[in-house]
Each structure stands twice: as structure tokens, then as C-alpha cells.
């Protein structure tokens, strides 16, 4: 194939790929979900934790210290009251951004309930969608 012909074909292929409609969340090379638009697409608490929270709070909720301090969520007594993590997710706190602005009330409740029942936390009183709506 001559170079004169290769260039137009490459441009056509790039244009065709760019024109494809994106209708669902995409996945990166590591398999992490990339949400579309300004809202997270994950539905379950575990999916939300894995794709939104885990980068800072780590895979087992152990937290981290480095460029910033990311508190441990594992065995965290601050999670005893469901209102606390709902507030922090919706409104942010110190270095924690208000990621709840990019979640529905259902998603916030799901991730809070996941945090409160995993990582050595055993809080049985579930946060409801109405709790989140009231805190928003």
C-alpha cells in the first residue's frame, strides 16, 4: 500500500471510530469501569467502592498515607452512625471531595451500606434512600 493511500484510510478509520455512539460505561485496560458523563454508572455498593473509593481508601479499606492522608474505613467507629458517611459522601470533608453529587440517592445508600457491613464493620441498621434524600 502506498503512503498516499494509507493516510486517507487511517483518517477514515479514526473518523469511523469517533462516530460510534457511546451508550454504556466503558472499561479501561485494567477492567475498571469508566462512567459516562457526570454521574457514576455503578449500581452496587461493592462496584461503587471498587471504582470510586478504593483508589484512596485501598482495597481492604485500610486507608493510606502518602501525598495525602486517606482514613481507614476498616473497623471504623465513625461508621456506627449511618448519617456520618452519608454526609461525608454528599458534602465532602477536608480532602474528601463531595462525590455524592455524582451519585443517585440509591447509589449513596448502597455504598454506605457496603462500607458499614464490610472491612470488619458490622453495623446492621441500613441507611435508606430516604435518609440520603433528607441529607442531600
ROPA-309781 format. One record per residue: residue number from 1; x, y, z of N, C-alpha, C in turn. Coordinates in Angstrom, 3 decimals. Example, Ala and Ser with C-alpha at 12.3 -4.5 7.8 and 13.67 -1.06 7.14 Angstrom:
# residues 2
SITE,1,13.190,-5.690,7.800,12.300,-4.500,7.800,13.200,-3.300,7.800
SITE,2,12.850,-2.250,7.080,13.670,-1.060,7.140,12.900,0.030,7.870
***
This chain:
# residues 136
SITE,1,0.863,-1.174,0.000,0.000,0.000,0.000,0.905,1.231,0.000
SITE,2,0.594,2.179,-0.826,1.412,3.376,-0.880,1.076,4.289,0.280
SITE,3,2.024,5.146,0.596,1.821,6.065,1.711,0.685,7.038,1.423
SITE,4,0.493,7.390,0.143,-0.597,8.292,-0.218,-1.949,7.663,0.088
SITE,5,-2.085,6.349,-0.102,-3.333,5.647,0.147,-3.520,5.334,1.641
SITE,6,-2.444,5.037,2.358,-2.520,4.661,3.772,-3.056,5.798,4.635
SITE,7,-2.644,6.996,4.344,-3.079,8.128,5.163,-4.590,8.351,5.125
SITE,8,-5.234,8.402,3.940,-6.690,8.571,3.911,-7.431,7.418,4.586
SITE,9,-6.920,6.186,4.438,-7.582,5.043,5.079,-7.495,5.182,6.595
SITE,10,-6.324,5.584,7.105,-6.160,5.798,8.547,-7.083,6.882,9.065
SITE,11,-7.224,7.947,8.309,-8.127,9.034,8.720,-9.579,8.572,8.705
SITE,12,-9.953,7.773,7.693,-11.314,7.248,7.634,-11.603,6.319,8.811
SITE,13,-10.644,5.466,9.164,-10.823,4.551,10.297,-10.978,5.335,11.592
SITE,14,-10.162,6.358,11.786,-10.260,7.176,13.000,-11.599,7.896,13.055
SITE,15,-12.054,8.417,11.916,-13.337,9.117,11.881,-14.489,8.159,12.158
SITE,16,-14.414,6.951,11.618,-15.477,5.968,11.856,-15.532,5.572,13.316
SITE,17,-14.376,5.382,13.949,-14.337,5.027,15.365,-14.903,6.160,16.212
SITE,18,-14.541,7.394,15.896,-15.019,8.548,16.660,-16.525,8.727,16.514
SITE,19,-17.088,8.281,15.397,-18.521,8.448,15.160,-19.368,7.385,15.843
SITE,20,-18.736,6.326,16.370,-19.512,5.282,17.032,-20.209,5.840,18.262
SITE,21,-21.477,5.538,18.453,-22.177,6.036,19.627,-21.697,5.321,20.888
SITE,22,-21.552,6.084,21.965,-21.178,5.515,23.254,-22.446,5.507,24.097
SITE,23,-22.948,4.323,24.384,-24.226,4.236,25.083,-24.122,3.601,26.458
SITE,24,-22.963,3.089,26.828,-22.819,2.433,28.121,-21.467,2.794,28.701
SITE,25,-21.270,2.432,29.950,-19.992,2.670,30.585,-18.909,1.877,29.858
SITE,26,-17.713,2.421,29.812,-16.588,1.772,29.166,-15.685,1.165,30.229
SITE,27,-14.815,0.265,29.831,-13.849,-0.309,30.759,-12.451,0.007,30.255
SITE,28,-11.531,0.316,31.194,-10.161,0.574,30.800,-9.399,-0.745,30.687
SITE,29,-8.109,-0.678,30.382,-7.325,-1.886,30.158,-7.207,-2.755,31.404
SITE,30,-7.388,-2.184,32.596,-7.341,-2.964,33.835,-8.709,-3.530,34.191
SITE,31,-9.732,-3.197,33.394,-11.066,-3.712,33.652,-11.905,-2.808,34.541
SITE,32,-11.367,-1.657,34.956,-12.131,-0.723,35.781,-13.186,-0.040,34.918
SITE,33,-14.350,0.171,35.481,-15.437,0.823,34.758,-15.186,2.318,34.688
SITE,34,-15.364,2.867,33.520,-15.285,4.310,33.336,-16.700,4.803,33.100
SITE,35,-17.224,5.565,34.036,-18.593,6.038,33.916,-18.685,7.106,32.844
SITE,36,-19.846,7.181,32.240,-20.099,8.127,31.173,-20.732,9.388,31.760
SITE,37,-20.337,10.543,31.284,-20.968,11.784,31.722,-20.535,12.199,33.114
SITE,38,-21.440,12.872,33.830,-21.099,13.399,35.141,-21.729,12.599,36.279
SITE,39,-22.173,11.385,35.998,-22.754,10.501,37.013,-22.049,9.160,36.964
SITE,40,-21.883,8.543,38.122,-21.305,7.202,38.160,-22.348,6.206,37.676
SITE,41,-21.908,5.203,36.944,-22.833,4.223,36.393,-22.947,2.966,37.248
SITE,42,-22.033,2.771,38.197,-22.058,1.576,39.030,-23.334,1.549,39.863
SITE,43,-23.840,0.356,40.121,-25.109,0.219,40.846,-24.938,-0.281,42.274
SITE,44,-24.094,-1.294,42.476,-23.983,-1.892,43.806,-22.947,-1.156,44.649
SITE,45,-23.065,-1.332,45.951,-22.092,-0.736,46.852,-20.685,-1.212,46.577
SITE,46,-20.541,-2.497,46.287,-19.215,-3.041,46.004,-18.639,-2.444,44.720
SITE,47,-19.451,-2.328,43.679,-18.976,-1.728,42.426,-18.576,-0.268,42.643
SITE,48,-19.390,0.467,43.388,-19.080,1.868,43.662,-17.793,1.982,44.470
SITE,49,-17.657,1.157,45.496,-16.433,1.210,46.309,-15.217,0.913,45.433
SITE,50,-15.295,-0.137,44.648,-14.162,-0.549,43.820,-13.765,0.527,42.825
SITE,51,-14.720,1.151,42.182,-14.420,2.096,41.110,-14.363,3.555,41.533
SITE,52,-14.834,3.877,42.734,-14.836,5.276,43.161,-13.963,5.483,44.399
SITE,53,-14.081,4.631,45.386,-13.462,4.848,46.696,-12.105,4.173,46.881
SITE,54,-11.957,3.027,46.267,-10.802,2.169,46.533,-9.466,2.825,46.202
SITE,55,-9.405,3.688,45.226,-8.136,4.312,44.839,-7.502,5.066,45.997
SITE,56,-8.289,5.646,46.859,-7.757,6.374,48.007,-7.790,5.541,49.289
SITE,57,-8.900,4.854,49.530,-9.085,4.136,50.796,-8.558,2.707,50.752
SITE,58,-8.047,2.260,49.615,-7.392,0.970,49.393,-8.369,-0.199,49.329
SITE,59,-7.869,-1.327,48.830,-8.724,-2.472,48.508,-9.408,-3.099,49.715
SITE,60,-8.815,-3.037,50.884,-9.434,-3.602,52.082,-9.911,-2.511,53.044
SITE,61,-10.016,-1.275,52.537,-10.468,-0.167,53.363,-9.450,0.253,54.408
SITE,62,-8.192,-0.130,54.218,-7.169,0.127,55.226,-6.653,1.559,55.231
SITE,63,-7.023,2.361,54.238,-6.554,3.736,54.178,-5.105,3.796,53.725
SITE,64,-4.582,5.009,53.603,-3.213,5.183,53.127,-2.683,6.542,53.544
SITE,65,-1.367,6.648,53.569,-0.692,7.917,53.803,0.351,8.050,52.712
SITE,66,0.397,9.203,52.092,1.345,9.455,51.009,1.245,10.915,50.655
SITE,67,0.773,11.201,49.453,0.573,12.582,49.034,-0.529,13.236,49.861
SITE,68,-1.325,12.424,50.510,-2.386,12.882,51.406,-2.635,11.799,52.432
SITE,69,-3.570,12.049,53.336,-3.941,11.042,54.331,-5.362,10.596,54.017
SITE,70,-5.517,9.311,53.768,-6.803,8.730,53.431,-7.196,7.808,54.573
SITE,71,-8.188,8.182,55.353,-8.511,7.404,56.553,-8.972,5.990,56.246
SITE,72,-8.646,5.109,57.167,-9.108,3.726,57.055,-10.614,3.687,57.251
SITE,73,-11.269,2.888,56.453,-12.700,2.654,56.613,-12.924,1.313,57.306
SITE,74,-11.889,0.483,57.341,-11.958,-0.805,58.012,-12.042,-0.583,59.524
SITE,75,-12.974,-1.282,60.151,-13.165,-1.206,61.607,-13.233,0.250,62.077
SITE,76,-13.972,1.054,61.356,-14.053,2.491,61.637,-15.306,2.791,62.451
SITE,77,-15.111,3.234,63.687,-16.235,3.536,64.574,-17.052,4.735,64.113
SITE,78,-16.472,5.580,63.256,-17.232,6.718,62.726,-18.386,6.262,61.830
SITE,79,-18.342,5.010,61.396,-19.399,4.480,60.543,-20.572,3.931,61.348
SITE,80,-20.465,3.955,62.679,-21.546,3.427,63.533,-22.860,4.156,63.271
SITE,81,-22.778,5.444,63.030,-23.960,6.218,62.658,-23.963,6.343,61.143
SITE,82,-24.984,5.825,60.498,-25.074,5.890,59.043,-25.113,7.308,58.518
SITE,83,-25.549,8.250,59.341,-25.638,9.645,58.907,-24.258,10.237,58.605
SITE,84,-23.232,9.781,59.319,-21.888,10.340,59.116,-21.341,10.050,57.720
SITE,85,-21.256,8.779,57.291,-20.731,8.564,55.939,-21.633,9.138,54.842
SITE,86,-22.937,9.185,55.073,-23.830,9.813,54.096,-23.435,11.279,53.932
SITE,87,-23.251,11.982,55.035,-22.869,13.396,54.995,-21.544,13.581,54.256
SITE,88,-20.538,12.773,54.609,-19.212,12.925,54.013,-19.252,12.653,52.505
SITE,89,-19.967,11.633,52.096,-20.053,11.320,50.666,-20.797,12.430,49.916
SITE,90,-21.853,12.966,50.513,-22.633,14.015,49.838,-21.942,15.373,49.831
SITE,91,-21.314,15.730,50.948,-20.819,17.100,51.107,-19.306,17.221,51.166
SITE,92,-18.601,16.087,51.281,-17.149,16.124,51.390,-16.718,16.484,52.806
SITE,93,-15.436,16.325,53.074,-14.870,16.649,54.385,-13.362,16.704,54.236
SITE,94,-12.779,17.829,54.596,-11.334,18.049,54.444,-10.934,17.736,53.005
SITE,95,-10.083,16.737,52.767,-9.633,16.413,51.416,-10.584,15.526,50.635
SITE,96,-11.645,15.055,51.274,-12.607,14.168,50.604,-13.567,15.007,49.767
SITE,97,-13.578,14.793,48.462,-14.498,15.563,47.619,-15.939,15.077,47.786
SITE,98,-16.910,15.901,47.472,-18.324,15.518,47.585,-18.752,14.636,46.412
SITE,99,-18.256,13.395,46.396,-18.530,12.501,45.272,-20.004,12.131,45.158
SITE,100,-20.776,12.315,46.213,-22.203,12.018,46.177,-22.966,12.880,45.204
SITE,101,-22.379,13.991,44.785,-23.029,14.833,43.776,-23.096,14.119,42.436
SITE,102,-22.248,13.097,42.280,-22.220,12.334,41.038,-22.912,10.985,41.199
SITE,103,-23.693,10.841,42.286,-24.405,9.591,42.562,-25.871,9.883,42.827
SITE,104,-26.694,8.899,42.532,-28.105,8.987,42.914,-28.216,8.673,44.403
SITE,105,-29.367,8.945,44.986,-29.588,8.605,46.389,-29.449,7.100,46.612
SITE,106,-29.882,6.305,45.634,-29.763,4.844,45.726,-28.305,4.418,45.772
SITE,107,-27.466,5.055,44.958,-26.053,4.711,44.929,-25.360,5.088,46.234
SITE,108,-25.686,6.260,46.772,-25.082,6.681,48.044,-25.463,5.685,49.137
SITE,109,-26.735,5.335,49.225,-27.171,4.361,50.232,-26.460,3.028,50.030
SITE,110,-26.306,2.599,48.791,-25.659,1.317,48.513,-24.203,1.300,48.964
SITE,111,-23.451,2.347,48.657,-22.037,2.349,49.032,-21.873,2.521,50.539
SITE,112,-22.720,3.316,51.173,-22.648,3.464,52.633,-22.959,2.132,53.303
SITE,113,-23.989,1.454,52.858,-24.332,0.159,53.451,-23.237,-0.867,53.206
SITE,114,-22.575,-0.801,52.061,-21.453,-1.693,51.792,-20.317,-1.421,52.771
SITE,115,-19.970,-0.160,52.967,-18.901,0.199,53.897,-19.218,-0.247,55.324
SITE,116,-20.473,-0.074,55.707,-20.872,-0.355,57.083,-21.030,-1.854,57.366
SITE,117,-20.964,-2.680,56.329,-21.124,-4.118,56.538,-19.943,-4.926,55.994
SITE,118,-18.853,-4.275,55.680,-17.643,-4.933,55.177,-16.421,-4.336,55.862
SITE,119,-15.273,-4.907,55.589,-14.000,-4.418,56.119,-13.942,-4.457,57.641
SITE,120,-14.568,-5.446,58.246,-14.567,-5.555,59.700,-15.620,-4.689,60.374
SITE,121,-16.455,-4.024,59.598,-17.569,-3.237,60.137,-18.803,-4.131,60.134
SITE,122,-19.593,-4.062,61.196,-20.769,-4.933,61.301,-21.967,-4.141,61.816
SITE,123,-22.250,-3.036,61.132,-23.382,-2.190,61.536,-24.611,-2.663,60.776
SITE,124,-25.619,-3.086,61.495,-26.775,-3.769,60.894,-27.901,-2.824,60.458
SITE,125,-27.966,-1.614,61.003,-29.048,-0.684,60.656,-28.725,-0.014,59.317
SITE,126,-29.392,-0.464,58.289,-29.106,0.013,56.936,-29.570,1.456,56.737
SITE,127,-28.788,2.175,55.946,-29.159,3.520,55.513,-30.172,3.361,54.392
SITE,128,-31.218,4.168,54.400,-32.242,4.099,53.363,-32.061,5.219,52.341
SITE,129,-32.706,5.057,51.214,-32.704,6.095,50.194,-33.298,7.381,50.775
SITE,130,-34.335,7.226,51.606,-34.961,8.413,52.231,-33.993,9.126,53.165
SITE,131,-33.123,8.380,53.850,-32.092,9.008,54.694,-31.188,9.891,53.852
SITE,132,-30.783,9.370,52.690,-29.886,10.120,51.800,-30.604,11.342,51.239
SITE,133,-31.852,11.158,50.807,-32.616,12.269,50.262,-32.730,13.393,51.296
SITE,134,-32.987,13.035,52.527,-33.086,14.037,53.591,-31.790,14.750,53.877
SITE,135,-30.677,14.055,53.717,-29.358,14.651,53.990,-28.863,15.489,52.821
SITE,136,-29.396,15.217,51.665,-28.925,15.922,50.460,-29.312,17.389,50.546
***
